[in-house]
Amino acid sequence: MDEIVKQAMAKWPNVPACHGWLGLDARGNWYLRDAEVQSAGPFPASRGDRIEHEKLLEFIGRNYLEDDDGRWFFQNGPQRVFVDLENTPWVWRLRFDSGELHVHTHTGLAQRIAALKAALMDEEGRLYLLLPAGVGVVHPQDMVDAAAGIEAGLIPSPEAVSLAELPSRFGFVRRIASV
């Protein structure tokens, strides 16, 4: 967490949290959802505006956390902004190069494939990896690299999982209805 965020939290400790304003899609894109977008329906059916500002994306990534109840949020200064998830809290980016598989989160956090705990595949063919940061879906553009990782023995053959069971099995919340 950024030091400036910690200072803001100490200075204004009672700022109410909000929900519905920020969404994370299954490709690792962040969406800002104003009141009009929220009234049009829940995320991801009603997405809002994709955030593309590089410095803002880096700031969100550095301050993206999970609470004790499995709710993911962005700590925006003193305000906790809960995130609606299309799929999982993490989106893995993979690159297979010279027999090595490099993995990082959609926020840029590197993960060691040697620390892989499980590989899963849902009914739609989406691949999930359980790594120290938690469970995440592999970005669809990286499935060729994932297949190379499976062929090289770096990723075990995935076990079947239902998309609907992921939150309860791995302890995260996809949509925060109220705070």
ABEGO torsion letter per residue (X at the ends): XBAAAAAAAAABAABBBBBGABBBBAAGBBBBBBAAAAAAEBOAABAEBBBABAAAAAAAAAABBBBAAGBBBBBBEABBBBBBBABBABBBBBBBBGGBBBBBBAAGBBBBAAABABBBBBAAGBBBBBBAAEBBBBBAAAAAAAAAAAAAGABBBBBBBBAAAAAAAAGBBABBABX
